[in-house]
Amino acid sequence: MDVLVVGSGSREHAIVWKLKQSKRLGKLYVAPGNPGTASIAENVPIGVMEFEKLADFAEENKIDLTIVGPDDPLGGGIVDVFKSRGLKVFGPSKAAAQIESSKTFAKQLMAEAGVPTAEFQVFKDYEKALNYVRTKGAPIVIKASGLALGKGVYVCKTIEEAEQGLKEIMLDKQFGNAGNEVVIEEFLDGQEVSIHAFCNGTEFILFPASQDHKQVGEGDTGPNTGGMGVIASVPWVTNEQLEKIGKTIVKPTLEALVAKGTPYQGVLYPGLKMASHGPKVLEFNARFGQPECEVYMRLLKTDLLDICEAIVDGKLPSNVEWNSGHAANIILASDGYPGSYKKGLPITGIENAEQMEGIVVFYAGTKEQNGQLVTNGGRVLAVTATGNSLKEALDKAYAAAKKIHFEGKYLRRDIGAKALSQKSV
C-alpha cells in the first residue's frame, strides 16, 4: 500500500518510523515532513491545512491510505475533504473532531453522556467570567475553548493567577480566536494519565496507559506546554482501572457521538485526572498525543498499517499486541519555550545518541539549513528509549539526551520520577 502521512512533528516521524516496518508498505510520503522523516520517506512540500492540494496529491499518486497526525487539519475538516473525493483517510470527521477543537462541545457531550469530568461553566463575556472566578475562588482551571497547541490551559492556585489567565486568553488574545470562549472548571486532585484508544465508530481497543508531563518546569511548575516528556506504560495503573476507563469514559463517549450522527473513527485520546473518587476527563484529543505517540510507536508490536486500514474500513483489528517492558520519551526544547525562543541553532550528537542500544530520536522543531540540522521550534527533538523496566528506559533516554547538543538545550530532569517513587519498577 502507498501511504501519505500528514504532519511535520515528532509524532509524524514516529508514525512514519513504525509504518516503515510494515511488509505491506509500498511508497511512503510525508507532507510536509521534517529532516527526520526525509531519511525514511519522501517529503512533499504541501502544508497540513492545504486540504485540496493534499487530496490532489493523493489522487495523482494513487495513495491507498492517508494518515493525519495533527489536530488543526482534523479540526478543519481534512477527513471530510478526502472522503468526499473517495480517498481513504485515517482520522475523525470535522464534526467528530469537535471533541478536541471545541472544549465547550466536549464538556457538553460529557454532561449529556454522563462521562465523569470536572464541574464547569462556559463564558464568552470577560466580565462574567471574572465575576465567576472571584465567586468560586482558587484553585481553579481556565481553558481557552479552541485549539491552542496544548498551551491554552491555566491551572491557577490563586485568584490573581486566574485573573491574569483570563486577561491573557480573553483580552490579550494570546491564543487568537481559540480564546473567544473560555471553559472554567473545578480543580481536580490526583495524577494525570493519557489514555488512547483505536476506535472504529462503535468499538474500541485501549492502549497501555501513558503519563505526559505538561508543565515546563521540574516538579510540575511553570506554564503548560505541548508536553515535555512521557512514559508508558504507567506501573500503578491497573488492568481493572483501564477496564473501568473503557466502560465509563470511552464507551459512552463513542455512543454519544454515534447518537449525534458523528461516529468517531481514528485514535481517541482522553486526558484524565486519576482523582481520589475515580478517573475524570480533563480534555479529549482527536488524534495521537505528542509526545505520547513516540513511546506508543516504540512499544507497538502489531503492524500499524493493518490497524489503520481496518479502522478506515469500519472494522477493528482482531488483536493489537504490545511489546513487553516500558518506553520513555525526553523532549529537548529550546530555551524560553513555551514563550519566545531562538531558532536556527546547530544541532549535533544525534548519531552518537542513536548508536546506544534501544535509542531512537524523533525530529520535531528542526530544519536543514546549508546542510546543517538546526532548531526550528520550541520542542526540538524527542529522545526515546525502551527498557525491561521503567527505570532502565528512563536511564537510557537521559544518557542519550546528554549526547545531543544545541545552544540553550532545555529538558526536564524528572520525567517519570513520580511513577518511580510510587512503585519499584
C-alpha positions in Angstrom: 0.0 0.0 0.0 1.2 3.5 -0.8 0.7 5.8 2.2 0.7 9.5 2.9 1.2 10.9 6.4 0.1 14.5 7.1 2.2 16.5 9.6 5.7 17.6 10.4 6.4 16.9 14.1 8.0 14.1 16.1 4.6 12.4 16.3 4.6 12.0 12.5 8.2 11.0 12.4 7.3 8.2 14.9 4.3 7.1 12.8 6.5 7.0 9.6 9.2 5.1 11.5 6.6 2.5 12.5 4.9 2.3 9.1 8.3 1.7 7.5 8.4 -1.7 9.4 5.3 -3.0 7.6 5.9 -5.7 5.0 2.8 -4.4 3.1 4.1 -0.9 2.7 4.8 0.5 -0.8 5.7 4.1 -1.2 5.7 6.4 1.8 5.2 10.1 1.7 5.0 12.8 4.4 3.5 16.3 3.9 5.3 18.5 4.7 7.5 16.2 6.9 10.9 17.2 8.5 14.6 16.3 8.2 14.0 13.1 10.2 11.1 11.8 8.0 13.2 12.7 4.9 15.6 9.9 5.8 12.9 7.2 5.7 10.2 8.6 3.5 9.6 11.2 0.7 8.8 14.6 2.0 6.2 16.5 0.0 6.1 20.4 0.3 2.4 20.8 1.0 1.1 22.4 4.2 -1.1 20.5 6.6 -4.0 22.9 6.0 -3.8 22.8 2.2 -6.6 20.1 2.0 -7.4 20.3 -1.7 -3.7 20.2 -2.7 -3.2 17.2 -0.3 -6.2 15.4 -1.9 -4.9 16.3 -5.4 -1.5 14.7 -4.5 -3.3 11.6 -3.0 -5.3 11.2 -6.2 -2.4 11.8 -8.6 -0.1 9.4 -6.8 -2.8 6.8 -6.2 -2.3 6.9 -2.4 -4.1 3.9 -0.8 -4.3 5.4 2.7 -3.7 8.9 4.3 -3.0 9.2 8.0 -3.5 12.6 9.6 -1.3 13.4 12.6 -2.1 17.0 13.9 -5.2 18.4 15.5 -5.6 21.5 13.2 -6.3 19.7 9.9 -8.6 17.3 11.7 -10.5 20.2 13.4 -10.6 21.9 10.0 -12.2 19.0 8.2 -9.4 17.4 6.1 -11.1 14.0 6.6 -14.4 15.3 5.1 -12.5 16.7 2.0 -10.7 13.4 1.4 -13.8 11.2 1.9 -15.8 13.5 -0.5 -13.3 12.6 -3.2 -13.4 8.9 -2.4 -10.0 8.8 -0.7 -9.3 6.5 2.2 -8.2 8.6 5.3 -7.5 7.7 8.9 -8.9 10.2 11.4 -12.2 11.6 12.6 -14.6 13.8 10.6 -14.7 17.6 11.4 -17.9 17.1 13.4 -16.4 14.3 15.5 -13.1 16.2 15.9 -15.0 18.9 17.7 -14.4 16.8 20.8 -10.9 18.4 20.7 -11.5 21.6 18.6 -14.2 22.9 21.0 -13.7 22.3 24.7 -17.3 23.6 25.1 -18.6 20.9 22.7 -16.6 18.2 24.6 -17.9 19.3 28.0 -21.5 19.4 26.9 -21.1 16.0 25.3 -19.7 14.6 28.5 -22.6 16.1 30.5 -25.1 14.5 28.2 -23.4 11.1 28.2 -22.7 11.0 31.9 -19.0 10.9 31.4 -17.2 11.9 34.6 -15.5 15.3 34.3 -14.8 18.4 36.4 -17.8 20.8 37.1 -17.6 23.6 34.6 -19.1 26.8 33.2 -18.6 28.3 29.7 -18.2 32.1 29.2 -17.9 34.4 26.1 -18.1 37.5 28.3 -14.9 38.6 30.1 -16.6 40.4 33.0 -18.9 37.5 33.7 -16.0 35.1 33.6 -14.1 37.3 36.0 -17.0 37.5 38.4 -17.4 33.7 38.3 -13.8 33.1 39.2 -13.9 35.6 42.1 -17.0 33.9 43.4 -15.7 30.4 43.1 -12.2 31.1 44.4 -8.9 29.2 43.8 -7.6 26.7 42.9 -9.4 26.8 39.6 -8.7 25.8 36.0 -9.2 28.2 33.0 -9.1 26.9 29.4 -9.3 28.5 26.0 -12.1 26.6 24.3 -10.5 26.3 20.9 -7.3 24.7 19.7 -4.2 26.3 21.3 -1.5 23.6 20.7 -1.9 22.3 24.3 -0.9 25.7 25.8 -4.3 27.4 26.5 -4.7 25.8 29.9 -4.1 27.7 33.2 -4.1 25.7 36.5 -4.5 28.7 38.9 -3.5 28.3 42.5 -4.6 31.9 43.4 -7.3 34.3 42.3 -4.5 36.6 41.0 -3.3 33.9 38.7 -6.8 33.2 37.5 -7.4 36.9 36.8 -4.1 37.1 34.8 -5.0 33.9 32.9 -8.4 35.3 31.9 -6.8 38.5 30.7 -4.2 36.7 28.6 -6.9 34.5 27.0 -9.8 36.8 26.5 -8.3 40.3 26.3 -4.7 39.9 25.2 -5.8 37.2 22.7 -2.6 35.2 23.3 -4.3 32.2 21.6 -6.2 34.1 19.0 -9.7 33.1 18.3 -9.3 29.9 20.4 -9.8 32.3 23.4 -13.1 33.8 22.2 -14.8 31.4 24.6 -13.4 30.0 27.9 -14.2 27.0 30.0 -13.7 27.4 33.7 -13.5 24.2 35.7 -13.1 23.0 39.2 -9.6 21.9 40.1 -9.2 18.1 40.4 -6.7 16.3 42.7 -4.7 13.3 41.5 -2.2 12.5 38.8 -2.7 12.9 35.1 -2.8 10.0 32.8 -3.0 9.8 29.0 -5.4 7.2 27.6 -5.6 6.3 23.9 -8.0 4.1 22.0 -8.2 2.8 18.5 -11.9 3.4 17.5 -13.9 2.2 14.5 -17.1 4.2 15.4 -18.7 1.9 17.9 -15.9 -0.4 19.2 -12.5 0.4 20.6 -9.2 -1.1 21.8 -7.3 0.7 24.6 -3.6 1.3 24.5 -1.5 0.8 27.7 -1.7 4.0 29.9 0.9 6.7 29.5 1.8 9.7 31.5 2.7 13.1 29.9 4.5 15.9 31.8 2.8 19.0 30.6 4.4 21.8 32.7 7.7 23.2 31.5 9.4 23.2 35.0 10.5 20.3 37.2 8.1 19.4 39.9 5.2 20.3 37.6 5.8 24.0 37.8 5.5 26.8 35.3 3.3 27.2 32.3 1.7 24.3 30.4 3.4 23.2 27.2 2.6 20.6 24.5 4.4 18.1 26.7 8.0 17.8 28.0 8.3 14.0 28.2 6.2 10.9 28.7 6.4 7.3 30.0 4.5 4.2 29.0 3.1 2.0 30.5 2.3 3.6 33.9 3.1 1.0 36.5 0.4 1.9 39.0 -2.5 2.0 36.5 -4.1 -1.5 36.8 -5.9 -3.5 34.2 -9.1 -3.1 36.4 -8.7 0.7 36.2 -8.2 0.6 32.4 -11.3 -1.6 32.1 -13.3 1.0 34.2 -12.0 3.8 32.0 -13.2 1.9 28.9 -16.6 1.4 30.3 -17.3 4.8 32.0 -15.4 7.1 29.6 -14.6 5.7 26.1 -17.7 3.6 25.5 -20.3 6.3 26.5 -18.4 8.9 24.6 -18.4 6.9 21.4 -22.1 6.1 21.9 -22.9 9.8 22.4 -21.1 10.7 19.1 -23.0 7.9 17.2 -26.3 9.3 18.6 -25.3 12.8 17.3 -24.7 11.2 13.8 -21.0 11.8 14.0 -19.4 8.4 14.6 -15.7 8.6 15.7 -13.1 6.7 13.7 -9.4 7.1 14.5 -7.5 7.5 17.7 -9.4 9.0 20.7 -7.2 10.4 23.4 -8.8 11.4 26.7 -6.5 13.1 29.2 -7.6 12.0 32.7 -7.1 13.0 36.3 -7.0 9.9 38.4 -8.9 11.6 41.2 -9.5 10.1 44.6 -13.1 9.3 43.7 -12.3 7.8 40.3 -11.0 8.9 36.9 -12.3 12.1 35.4 -11.8 13.6 31.9 -9.7 16.8 31.8 -9.9 17.0 28.0 -10.3 15.0 24.8 -7.9 14.9 21.9 -8.9 13.7 18.4 -5.5 12.1 17.5 -2.3 10.5 18.8 -0.8 12.6 21.5 2.6 14.2 21.1 4.8 13.2 22.9 2.7 10.1 23.7 2.7 8.8 20.1 6.5 8.4 20.2 6.5 5.9 23.1 3.5 4.1 21.7 5.2 3.5 18.4 8.2 2.1 20.2 6.0 -0.4 22.1 3.5 -1.3 19.4 4.1 -4.8 18.1 1.2 -5.1 15.6 1.6 -3.7 12.1 0.3 0.0 12.3 -0.7 -0.2 8.6 -3.0 -3.1 9.3 -4.6 -1.3 12.3 -5.3 1.9 10.4 -6.6 0.1 7.3 -9.1 -1.9 9.4 -10.4 1.2 11.2 -10.9 3.1 7.9 -12.9 0.1 6.7 -15.1 0.3 9.8 -13.5 -2.7 11.5 -11.2 -3.3 14.4 -8.1 -5.4 14.2 -8.6 -8.8 15.7 -5.7 -8.2 18.1 -3.4 -5.3 19.0 -0.2 -6.5 20.6 2.4 -4.5 22.6 6.0 -5.3 23.3 6.8 -6.1 27.0 8.7 -3.6 29.1 8.5 0.2 29.1 9.3 3.2 27.0 10.3 6.8 27.8 10.5 10.0 25.8 12.5 13.0 26.9 11.8 16.2 25.0 14.7 18.5 24.2 13.3 22.0 24.0 14.5 25.5 23.0 15.4 27.8 25.9 12.4 30.0 26.5 9.7 27.6 25.4 6.7 27.8 25.6 7.4 31.6 25.4 9.8 33.1 22.8 13.0 31.3 21.8 15.8 31.4 19.2 15.7 29.4 16.0 18.4 28.3 13.6 20.8 26.9 16.2 23.0 24.0 15.0 22.2 20.5 16.5 24.9 17.9 16.9 25.2 14.4 18.6 22.1 12.7 17.3 24.2 10.0 15.6 26.1 9.3 18.8 22.8 9.0 20.8 21.3 6.6 18.3 24.4 4.3 18.5 23.2 3.4 22.0 21.1 0.3 22.4 17.3 0.9 22.3 17.5 4.6 21.3 15.5 6.3 18.6 15.5 10.1 18.2 12.4 11.6 16.5 12.6 15.1 15.0 10.2 17.8 15.9 11.1 21.6 15.6 14.0 21.1 13.2 15.1 22.0 9.6 18.1 21.7 7.3 20.0 24.9 6.8 23.1 24.9 4.5 23.5 21.2 5.0 23.3 21.5 8.8 20.4 20.4 11.1 19.2 23.4 13.1 16.5 24.2 15.6 13.2 25.4 14.2 10.7 25.2 17.0 10.0 25.1 20.8 10.1 21.3 21.1 13.1 20.3 19.0 13.7 16.6 19.5 12.1 13.6 21.2 14.7 11.2 22.6 13.0 7.7 23.1 14.3 4.6 24.8 12.9 1.2 25.7 13.8 -1.0 28.6 12.7 -4.0 30.6 11.9 -1.7 33.5 10.7 1.9 33.5 14.0 2.9 35.3 16.1 1.3 32.6 14.1 3.1 29.8 14.5 6.5 31.6 18.2 6.0 32.4 18.9 5.2 28.7 16.8 8.1 27.4 18.6 10.6 29.7 22.0 9.2 28.8 21.2 9.6 25.1 19.9 13.1 25.7 23.3 14.1 27.2 25.0 13.3 23.9 22.9 15.8 21.9 23.8 19.4 21.9 22.4 22.8 20.7 22.6 26.2 22.3 20.0 26.7 25.0 19.0 23.0 25.1 16.4 22.6 27.9 14.9 19.4 29.3 13.1 18.3 32.4 15.2 16.0 34.5 12.3 14.5 36.5 10.3 12.7 33.7 8.9 9.5 35.3 10.1 10.4 38.8 6.6 10.3 40.3 5.9 6.9 38.8 9.3 5.6 40.0 8.7 6.8 43.5 5.2 5.1 43.7 6.5 1.6 43.0 9.7 -0.2 42.4 9.8 -0.6 38.6 
